[in-house]
């Protein structure tokens, strides 16, 4: 019967070949990259072509016949029919690509629906083979091949088990009447392990199987093998590094076998992909939870092996040019899967409370989250690493891999570029988050800059590419976490000398300058879906600002440009949240003036030069007529932008290759919304001895809540008096003393328009790019000019697709709900672009007054009141037309005793929350889905955690 069917298929294939005048052969490299046949099986010609292409034919035909029988047999195939089942794994030449080609998705679903008992038996028999192999230790080559074939078959089938809710519990049931292989030694059938547990333990055993995945330590006779059940797997750790000093010889066959097993593990853990995102009910992944529990006796050596393999990997090797084009590198594929397994297992059980726990005491995240559940040993082991030499090994390995794509050589493309930097960033996040001692080690020296520079490179490189929005997010989250520590701000003062290929203006300065320049580019030249990150970006600068000893002129101009852009009437009134950005920037200026005045003459000079921005903020009109005119002006600007004039004359948008938008058709995974900044951070006040004291919510009077509009609820943590202590006192003394200061300096500002500071270009971005070294330019700092200046961002008219934004959850944040009324896309500030007509924002005079009275302008106004007359006098007396003399004067000046009492330093530290935990889960699995294309394990399955979208 089967022979007849095969002959019939071949005859149909020949007829088809005659009609199409083609040989029908299929290129395997394309088979798994093109969209599989979704609703039907392979065409006859494709089937035969696949079989012929794959080898001699008979073995593949037997495999294919077995697959066909699974769907065509009306009666279930008995589990005892070994002759039938062996056809699936007895072949010695089946590759993973063969399995994916010979077992089409449609037929797996057909078996699942029409012959469920056959699918159940197939899974059971495959797992049984793996368990038997784990027990025996794979003494023969044939057994090793059976293990690989069963592994590939399960990797192919499992996603289709997970996509059907009725089947998800199948692997967690026991098989009645199963043999001793399924039972604990000496146990009865009631103690039999579930199919999932047996599979996971067998895979763990096989990952330390001598002469299959690890080296044999002692010579054995040909008829005997090392007992896999009795060996100490800690002696077989794959690579030297943490907790292991011996480096085993490199064995590519072992690496390939490990990779196959890790692929299967990853597929087992991927059940999470088939559940919808939900922060409320954080679903535990039973596969990963069990694998990371004490049930897995190999947990410690496996965790150590994975970590060491990743951190010891050197993609460049001996540096022979183009060697990666001539030789394949199985170790690279192993490293990629190792880092994916690590981030998935470390995510498991961490839930929404992961970072709030003190992991230095070896407590697992699952302890507090689910006391009844097993402890996550991977998290436990990670949190207990404590030796400096181990930390150094991890940090140098991570920095080497993250820096790899930045390496420049004289010969183009002569060195290998790794592609798994997103997974590395997630792993680095987990390391810092779960092991605070590692975080402090990272910040203890300038080595943190070896991680900072590649992160800034990735942020800049991906800023205009909507398919890499998640990459920008993870980079910003890491910097937010680091910025919560004082040492990070201190380290940023190291001069930036190593040039990496980034399209940034030339400047001489520190790593802090580089960070500010890149953040400015993200805000003014990034994709509109990065808008929820603006608060995070400015929070990072706020956190480090008290420690920045000397900003360059370029960085100072970038900050002032952002203030100009964000303080225009039309922008402030466009959303209920936009004024928060002004508060952040004013806090940055206050921190630097109060704590680092001496070395920051460039910033002080720029503030004096742009003083009208501060005067206009202090005198901001709140009447209805002003509000109406500002909103009308905004609409006119949007019309101008839609006519395509937005980005023509700005150097800011001249982007290098890599920061261009994604190529049409690029696949990307959707992301859940990130929480607002008040949910992402908790506030801590720096005491005189440098220690941080967390400020608890609701410990101060309610009026302080509006002092810090930068966040919605967390600011009720009362650090407002701390954030801008001068201005909060002002709030309580006289609604806004800065208004009493304002008239004098402002009048001075209006009357001294002939002073040297009016000899500079009005465009902050141009000034930044030119180091503001052009006194000959005229300075006319109208706020509307600032509005025009920052309209060059790439999220130009083409990004106004509200429909796309609505369908892609990554464009939303905590603030987005209020901003959904904005139907237009503002190129200058894409923050206004997430839309829905559900709520309409209508600013009122009372609303403007409510936050205007809290603006922390007192310190800056006092600085201007003291310094502007002095600078004017010097310019008039000496006839100065060169800014260098003014800078020299400011450099040696002092404001001791003239400024308000310094406010306490306020740091916003990252805090755990359900929202970011869910974001990390969707981002991580989205990356894994898109990175695993050979074979395409999850392609065309019904994943629900995210959506795969085409750019």
BASEDO-879814 format. One record per residue (C-alpha): y negated, x, z; residue number from 0. Coordinates in pm, whole numbers. Each point is the difference from the previous one (the first is absolute). Example, Ala and Ser with C-alpha at 12.3 -4.5 7.8 and 13.67 -1.06 7.14 Angstrom:
REM BASEDO-879814
450,1230,780,0
-344,137,-66,1
REM end
This chain:
REM BASEDO-879814
0,0,0,0
-246,271,102,1
101,214,-298,2
-70,-294,-225,3
-339,-48,157,4
-87,364,-49,5
110,-17,-366,6
-208,-312,-43,7
-301,171,151,8
49,300,-231,9
24,-227,-304,10
-322,-175,99,11
-161,337,45,12
101,116,-348,13
-139,-318,-155,14
-321,45,189,15
-26,362,-112,16
34,-101,-364,17
-274,-259,37,18
-239,234,176,19
98,311,-198,20
-6,202,316,21
265,193,183,22
-77,-189,319,23
21,303,221,24
-208,-9,312,25
-193,287,140,26
88,17,367,27
-333,141,97,28
-155,-326,-119,29
267,-235,129,30
-121,-1,356,31
-373,25,-77,32
-36,-297,-227,33
13,-351,147,34
364,-99,49,35
133,-319,-151,36
-106,-248,259,37
172,-319,-106,38
301,124,-191,39
255,275,-32,40
-27,299,-229,41
44,-90,-365,42
344,89,-138,43
-132,293,-201,44
-175,134,309,45
316,-31,208,46
212,191,-249,47
-274,253,-59,48
-27,59,373,49
375,45,32,50
19,237,-299,51
-301,195,113,52
139,45,349,53
305,194,-91,54
346,-34,-142,55
-6,-376,37,56
320,-94,184,57
-128,67,352,58
-328,-183,-61,59
183,-284,-174,60
224,-39,303,61
-306,-12,224,62
-170,-248,-229,63
314,-213,-25,64
14,-18,377,65
-362,-118,15,66
68,-267,-262,67
307,-116,188,68
-202,-50,317,69
-208,-264,-178,70
264,-153,-227,71
300,-35,233,72
25,-355,127,73
211,107,298,74
-124,255,256,75
147,348,-40,76
213,86,302,77
-123,280,223,78
349,147,-13,79
-18,43,-378,80
-82,372,21,81
74,58,-369,82
-286,-233,-88,83
-253,121,257,84
68,368,-65,85
-146,-40,-348,86
-345,-9,162,87
21,341,165,88
303,190,-126,89
-179,134,-310,90
-106,360,35,91
-292,-2,-241,92
-214,-300,97,93
-364,88,66,94
-250,-212,186,95
-163,-83,-335,96
340,-115,-128,97
40,-236,291,98
-345,-155,-49,99
64,-45,-374,100
353,-139,35,101
-83,-241,281,102
-293,-208,-129,103
-218,-196,242,104
90,-333,-159,105
369,59,58,106
-48,99,364,107
-185,-326,54,108
267,-189,-193,109
274,141,223,110
-209,-79,306,111
-42,-363,-103,112
325,-75,-182,113
256,230,163,114
-137,80,346,115
341,100,134,116
34,266,-271,117
-341,148,89,118
91,-4,369,119
329,177,-69,120
-169,257,-223,121
-245,90,278,122
275,4,261,123
230,223,-209,124
-282,243,-83,125
-97,33,365,126
367,40,91,127
29,295,-239,128
-303,165,161,129
140,-54,349,130
335,148,-103,131
-175,300,-154,132
-206,52,315,133
321,-5,204,134
186,240,-227,135
-287,239,-76,136
29,-22,-382,137
257,279,-39,138
42,-44,-378,139
-241,-8,-293,140
131,-344,-93,141
-94,-138,340,142
-345,148,-27,143
-45,-171,-336,144
121,-330,147,145
-262,35,274,146
-275,58,-256,147
113,-291,-218,148
18,-239,296,149
-341,121,113,150
-152,-68,-342,151
164,-341,-28,152
-130,-112,339,153
-346,135,-87,154
9,-221,-308,155
127,-315,171,156
-178,-5,337,157
-347,-108,-125,158
157,-313,-147,159
166,-73,334,160
-338,29,174,161
-193,-219,-242,162
217,-301,91,163
-72,-120,353,164
349,-150,31,165
159,340,-67,166
-212,215,232,167
227,-59,296,168
315,86,-196,169
3,370,84,170
-46,-80,369,171
323,-196,18,172
340,147,71,173
290,-30,-241,174
294,-195,147,175
326,188,-22,176
-164,325,-100,177
193,317,70,178
-56,254,273,179
-270,163,-210,180
-232,-279,111,181
81,17,367,182
-86,237,275,183
296,214,88,184
226,-196,229,185
-223,-306,-36,186
114,-346,-98,187
-131,-217,-275,188
-267,-152,223,189
-156,346,29,190
6,61,-375,191
-326,128,-138,192
-198,-197,-251,193
0,111,-361,194
-358,129,34,195
75,208,309,196
314,145,-157,197
-191,88,-315,198
-288,168,186,199
228,202,227,200
213,108,-295,201
-308,117,-192,202
-121,189,310,203
340,172,28,204
4,83,-370,205
-346,161,23,206
167,267,215,207
329,23,-186,208
109,366,-47,209
21,112,-363,210
-154,-329,-112,211
-348,-6,150,212
7,306,230,213
148,349,-12,214
342,69,150,215
-47,226,303,216
354,126,44,217
263,61,-262,218
283,-249,7,219
334,-8,-173,220
11,-184,-330,221
192,-286,159,222
-235,-57,292,223
-363,-90,41,224
-243,9,287,225
35,-322,198,226
-318,-186,-85,227
29,-214,313,228
10,294,236,229
-253,240,-150,230
-335,54,172,231
-243,-100,-274,232
-284,180,182,233
159,320,-134,234
-29,-133,-355,235
-373,-77,-15,236
-105,32,-362,237
-295,237,35,238
-155,240,251,239
-310,-117,183,240
-43,-233,296,241
282,60,246,242
211,203,-242,243
-39,367,-90,244
267,59,-265,245
-78,-71,-361,246
319,-104,-185,247
44,131,-356,248
-144,-229,-266,249
268,-215,-163,250
-122,-229,-276,251
321,-205,-3,252
-44,-78,367,253
-364,-92,-64,254
104,-242,-276,255
264,-161,222,256
-246,-34,288,257
-249,-161,-235,258
253,-262,-114,259
77,-93,361,260
-370,-10,95,261
-62,-231,-298,262
262,-237,142,263
-155,23,347,264
-342,-78,-141,265
147,-298,-184,266
160,-123,324,267
-333,24,180,268
-180,-182,-284,269
93,-344,129,270
-357,7,135,271
-126,-34,-358,272
152,-345,-32,273
-182,-155,296,274
-360,-122,-32,275
-268,191,193,276
-77,-145,339,277
-194,161,282,278
81,-279,241,279
376,38,-8,280
65,365,-58,281
354,-5,-132,282
226,281,114,283
196,170,-275,284
360,-26,130,285
128,274,-231,286
-253,263,106,287
9,-116,363,288
375,56,23,289
-13,328,-191,290
-262,140,239,291
185,-114,312,292
238,186,228,293
288,-146,-203,294
-73,270,-261,295
132,325,146,296
-166,196,-281,297
-351,-134,69,298
-141,327,140,299
143,243,-259,300
-86,-240,-282,301
-359,-46,117,302
-34,378,35,303
161,61,-339,304
-234,-242,-176,305
-312,138,170,306
96,364,-62,307
95,-57,-363,308
-341,-157,-64,309
-211,255,188,310
190,306,-129,311
-24,-101,-365,312
-208,223,-225,313
-40,-157,-345,314
-149,318,-149,315
279,230,117,316
-41,351,-140,317
-288,-121,-216,318
161,66,-337,319
-218,-188,-252,320
155,-309,-158,321
329,42,186,322
-10,-372,85,323
15,-80,-371,324
309,214,-56,325
204,-84,309,326
52,-321,193,327
-46,14,375,328
244,-221,196,329
-174,107,320,330
-320,-176,-107,331
182,-331,-46,332
169,47,338,333
-334,72,168,334
-154,-310,-155,335
278,-224,131,336
0,177,337,337
-368,-74,57,338
54,-362,-107,339
287,-41,246,340
-214,156,274,341
-297,-232,-43,342
225,-308,-20,343
197,89,313,344
-316,93,192,345
-155,-333,-97,346
303,-193,121,347
-48,-152,341,348
-349,138,41,349
-145,-345,-54,350
-362,-56,69,351
-18,201,316,352
97,338,-135,353
-305,217,69,354
-98,-152,334,355
303,151,168,356
-5,348,147,357
281,149,-201,358
-18,339,162,359
228,-128,272,360
281,-55,-250,361
-28,-375,25,362
94,-189,-307,363
-226,-254,-154,364
274,-254,23,365
18,34,376,366
-311,-204,70,367
11,-207,-314,368
353,-129,34,369
156,106,329,370
334,-148,-98,371
18,187,-328,372
142,348,-53,373
-239,293,25,374
-117,156,-324,375
135,352,38,376
-196,130,-300,377
-328,-99,167,378
131,135,329,379
90,341,-146,380
-326,23,-191,381
-203,-71,314,382
186,269,195,383
-71,295,-229,384
-221,227,207,385
37,369,-90,386
-296,160,-176,387
228,176,-248,388
148,-337,-100,389
-347,-152,-38,390
-109,299,-209,391
306,-34,-225,392
-68,-372,-55,393
-374,38,-58,394
32,292,-242,395
272,-181,-193,396
-205,-321,-25,397
-315,192,-101,398
193,198,-264,399
136,-317,-160,400
-325,-198,23,401
-194,288,-155,402
251,46,-284,403
-167,-241,-248,404
-331,183,54,405
133,342,-100,406
-179,142,-303,407
152,269,-221,408
-118,191,-304,409
289,-146,-200,410
-38,-379,-29,411
280,-205,157,412
194,316,81,413
86,-102,357,414
190,-303,120,415
-206,-287,140,416
177,-218,252,417
-46,-376,-25,418
91,-116,350,419
-334,71,171,420
-40,-367,102,421
323,10,200,422
-112,331,153,423
-326,-157,116,424
190,-284,167,425
226,256,170,426
-302,200,117,427
-147,-322,140,428
323,-70,190,429
9,356,135,430
-355,-22,135,431
46,-354,122,432
329,44,185,433
-42,354,130,434
-340,53,160,435
86,361,75,436
38,57,-374,437
-336,-167,-59,438
-167,231,253,439
176,300,-156,440
-131,-98,-343,441
-355,-18,134,442
31,314,213,443
-86,230,-291,444
-152,-14,-346,445
344,-75,-141,446
-96,-367,3,447
-231,82,-293,448
306,92,-207,449
93,-366,26,450
-354,-137,-22,451
-84,158,-336,452
301,-142,-189,453
-64,-343,156,454
-361,9,-122,455
129,111,-341,456
232,-302,-15,457
-278,-234,112,458
-234,127,-269,459
270,10,-265,460
116,-357,61,461
-331,-168,77,462
-38,-177,-338,463
370,-78,-52,464
99,-342,128,465
369,90,-20,466
-64,261,272,467
-205,-207,242,468
275,45,260,469
-24,379,-29,470
-370,-14,86,471
76,-227,296,472
262,228,153,473
-229,302,-41,474
-285,-182,174,475
230,-120,280,476
110,359,68,477
-360,120,14,478
-89,-291,231,479
283,103,233,480
-109,366,-5,481
-369,-84,48,482
76,-159,334,483
48,351,141,484
-295,230,79,485
170,307,-149,486
5,-156,-345,487
-379,-22,-9,488
-26,358,126,489
242,132,-265,490
-206,-160,-276,491
-273,259,60,492
209,270,-165,493
-159,109,-333,494
160,-150,-308,495
79,290,-232,496
331,-80,-172,497
-89,-199,-308,498
241,-267,-115,499
-24,-190,-329,500
-230,-283,107,501
-297,-144,-186,502
-242,55,288,503
-353,136,-17,504
-24,372,64,505
-105,71,357,506
16,272,259,507
109,-146,326,508
281,-103,230,509
306,-224,-16,510
-218,-271,157,511
-223,12,-309,512
304,-34,-223,513
119,-302,199,514
-337,-174,-23,515
-35,72,-373,516
349,-142,-72,517
-63,-309,216,518
-327,-56,-185,519
186,17,-331,520
259,-252,120,521
-270,-248,105,522
-223,41,-305,523
265,80,-259,524
326,-150,122,525
196,-304,-104,526
-117,-331,139,527
324,-49,192,528
-98,288,225,529
-278,-213,152,530
190,-77,324,531
2,374,72,532
-377,47,12,533
-14,-68,373,534
288,245,55,535
-171,271,-205,536
-324,-28,195,537
188,-26,332,538
161,337,-75,539
-341,158,-59,540
-135,-165,316,541
288,144,202,542
-58,358,-118,543
-381,-13,-20,544
-73,122,356,545
179,327,-84,546
-145,82,-344,547
-209,311,47,548
-160,32,-342,549
13,-245,-290,550
-91,127,-345,551
-287,-153,-196,552
251,-163,-233,553
185,-176,283,554
-328,-102,168,555
-119,-161,-322,556
330,-183,-43,557
-37,-158,344,558
-361,-101,-64,559
97,-138,-338,560
257,-224,168,561
-263,-120,248,562
-242,-74,-283,563
267,-192,-185,564
122,-197,300,565
-343,-83,144,566
-143,-181,-302,567
-83,-362,75,568
223,-145,-266,569
299,194,131,570
-60,-72,368,571
-31,-373,-66,572
296,-25,-237,573
266,-13,271,574
21,-66,370,575
157,343,50,576
-196,239,-220,577
-252,99,267,578
286,162,194,579
-6,289,-246,580
-365,67,88,581
91,12,369,582
269,257,-73,583
-238,221,-195,584
-273,-21,263,585
255,95,263,586
94,307,-208,587
-365,108,-19,588
-53,-63,372,589
306,205,96,590
-108,297,-209,591
-364,-14,116,592
94,-31,368,593
288,249,9,594
-35,238,-298,595
-372,5,-79,596
-37,378,-5,597
226,72,-297,598
-71,-308,-207,599
-341,70,-150,600
127,-124,-339,601
75,-346,138,602
-323,-15,201,603
-198,98,-309,604
177,-264,-207,605
-71,-266,266,606
-369,96,-8,607
0,-9,-379,608
161,-343,-4,609
-181,-135,306,610
-119,-313,-178,611
362,-123,2,612
-7,-6,380,613
-347,-158,14,614
110,-276,-236,615
309,-61,211,616
-212,-27,315,617
-238,-241,-175,618
269,-197,-178,619
-131,-349,-73,620
216,-286,115,621
-188,-300,-142,622
175,-238,-239,623
-220,98,-292,624
100,369,29,625
367,-91,29,626
-21,-225,-306,627
-176,268,-209,628
256,263,102,629
290,-219,-106,630
-170,-82,-330,631
-51,369,-58,632
371,57,62,633
91,-255,-266,634
-232,168,-250,635
161,335,71,636
341,-146,-64,637
-113,-131,-336,638
-126,345,-89,639
330,151,111,640
197,-248,-205,641
-193,108,-307,642
166,340,30,643
-293,216,107,644
146,89,334,645
142,349,-28,646
-178,164,-287,647
-232,254,153,648
170,105,320,649
169,330,53,650
196,-158,284,651
227,-184,-239,652
87,298,-218,653
354,23,129,654
256,263,-68,655
343,-81,-134,656
195,-171,274,657
-279,-213,141,658
2,-217,-306,659
129,-357,23,660
373,-54,-23,661
157,-20,-344,662
57,-359,-112,663
354,-110,80,664
34,228,303,665
213,-165,267,666
-132,-40,351,667
120,-173,314,668
-225,-247,177,669
-107,67,359,670
-76,-225,291,671
-355,-6,132,672
-103,264,250,673
-153,-115,330,674
-373,23,59,675
-130,319,158,676
-19,-159,345,677
374,-65,-14,678
71,350,-133,679
-183,184,276,680
-65,3,371,681
-312,153,148,682
-4,302,225,683
-300,164,167,684
-13,380,22,685
-82,110,353,686
-193,314,93,687
317,206,41,688
115,-96,-351,689
269,-246,104,690
11,-345,-153,691
-7,-321,200,692
120,-310,-180,693
-238,-292,27,694
175,-326,69,695
-113,-316,-178,696
-221,-247,180,697
-104,235,276,698
-371,-37,-76,699
-245,-274,-52,700
32,-207,-315,701
-335,104,-136,702
138,342,-79,703
244,-148,-244,704
-258,-25,-272,705
-120,352,48,706
295,119,-192,707
38,-240,-283,708
221,248,-174,709
299,-185,132,710
72,-357,69,711
168,-15,336,712
66,348,122,713
-361,74,36,714
2,-230,294,715
146,305,166,716
-347,60,130,717
-44,342,-126,718
-300,-136,-172,719
-207,121,282,720
184,323,-56,721
-10,1,-372,722
-371,-19,-22,723
-101,9,358,724
-362,49,-87,725
-11,-299,-221,726
190,-222,236,727
-252,81,265,728
-259,-86,-255,729
173,-330,-59,730
-33,-79,364,731
-348,138,54,732
-196,-124,-296,733
194,-170,-270,734
-57,307,-216,735
-221,282,116,736
64,166,-328,737
-241,-254,-141,738
-268,132,229,739
70,349,-132,740
15,-115,-352,741
-363,-64,-84,742
-126,349,74,743
261,204,-189,744
10,-255,-271,745
-368,9,-47,746
27,373,-11,747
272,-34,-255,748
-212,-228,-210,749
-306,216,21,750
154,341,-54,751
150,-77,-334,752
-146,323,-127,753
214,204,240,754
271,232,-133,755
276,-238,74,756
-128,-213,-277,757
88,275,-235,758
366,-86,-25,759
216,-214,-217,760
59,-357,115,761
372,-10,-89,762
196,105,304,763
300,77,-210,764
-199,213,-238,765
-161,175,289,766
339,65,145,767
130,141,-319,768
-301,225,-44,769
-18,115,361,770
-343,-167,10,771
-143,328,-113,772
-249,-151,-238,773
-336,-43,175,774
-161,-61,-332,775
162,-343,-30,776
-199,-295,117,777
131,-199,289,778
-32,-376,-4,779
257,-128,243,780
-10,-371,-67,781
295,-178,153,782
64,-187,-318,783
37,333,-173,784
267,78,248,785
164,-323,-94,786
-11,96,-362,787
120,347,72,788
321,-106,157,789
87,-244,-271,790
184,268,-193,791
330,-50,171,792
300,-34,-227,793
78,-339,127,794
-229,-119,-270,795
5,-332,-180,796
356,55,-105,797
110,-28,359,798
-135,-343,60,799
338,-161,-40,800
5,-226,298,801
333,-134,-113,802
159,342,17,803
-158,63,336,804
129,-329,129,805
353,68,-114,806
3,350,140,807
-13,-13,376,808
-106,360,27,809
-353,-101,-88,810
-43,-186,326,811
-74,108,352,812
-101,-160,322,813
-350,-28,-137,814
109,-133,-335,815
39,-351,129,816
-371,-25,52,817
-79,171,-326,818
217,-220,-210,819
-304,-203,-88,820
-128,277,-223,821
111,-75,-351,822
-181,291,-156,823
115,359,-3,824
-277,228,116,825
47,336,-171,826
-209,160,269,827
211,-142,274,828
329,-152,-98,829
23,-130,354,830
-159,-315,-137,831
267,-64,-256,832
293,-163,171,833
-57,-358,-67,834
70,-361,52,835
-228,-293,4,836
162,-122,319,837
-281,132,223,838
-356,65,-102,839
-213,252,189,840
-354,-114,69,841
-211,250,199,842
-259,-143,239,843
-304,155,172,844
168,-38,340,845
301,194,-125,846
-218,284,-130,847
-191,20,330,848
327,1,198,849
105,339,-138,850
-335,145,-106,851
-108,16,364,852
304,214,74,853
-61,266,-267,854
26,341,174,855
-323,136,-147,856
-169,130,314,857
124,361,-24,858
-80,33,-372,859
-344,-160,38,860
-85,237,282,861
110,295,-215,862
-221,-118,-286,863
-291,-66,236,864
16,359,125,865
94,197,-313,866
-174,-176,-291,867
-354,93,115,868
113,359,67,869
160,33,-343,870
-307,-150,-167,871
-229,237,183,872
205,305,-104,873
2,-115,-361,874
-375,-57,-5,875
-90,318,192,876
227,228,-205,877
-12,-192,-326,878
377,-11,-9,879
180,-132,-305,880
339,152,81,881
246,-170,232,882
142,331,127,883
-303,57,225,884
32,-349,144,885
370,53,61,886
-76,327,175,887
-251,-176,226,888
247,-278,81,889
275,252,62,890
-199,163,278,891
-150,-320,138,892
119,-196,301,893
-17,-355,128,894
108,81,355,895
-162,-245,238,896
-143,-207,-283,897
302,-211,-98,898
147,-286,204,899
276,89,246,900
311,82,-208,901
239,-288,-29,902
364,55,100,903
221,108,-289,904
213,-293,-113,905
325,63,-191,906
197,-273,-172,907
364,104,23,908
272,-150,-214,909
206,-253,190,910
329,-163,-92,911
3,-356,-121,912
232,-236,-180,913
-220,0,-310,914
22,372,-72,915
371,4,90,916
60,-263,-267,917
-227,184,-245,918
199,320,46,919
326,-186,-56,920
-113,-155,-329,921
-164,321,-121,922
300,215,86,923
252,-226,-172,924
-229,-49,-299,925
-14,377,-49,926
378,32,39,927
58,-283,-249,928
-222,158,-265,929
125,355,56,930
370,-82,-41,931
29,-60,-374,932
302,216,-78,933
197,-209,56,934
-233,-301,46,935
168,-120,320,936
-218,-304,69,937
-136,-78,-344,938
23,-368,-95,939
108,-112,346,940
-183,-265,197,941
-199,217,243,942
-227,-202,228,943
-174,260,216,944
-246,74,-283,945
-65,-86,-361,946
39,243,-287,947
-303,-35,-224,948
-112,160,-321,949
-348,150,-13,950
REM end
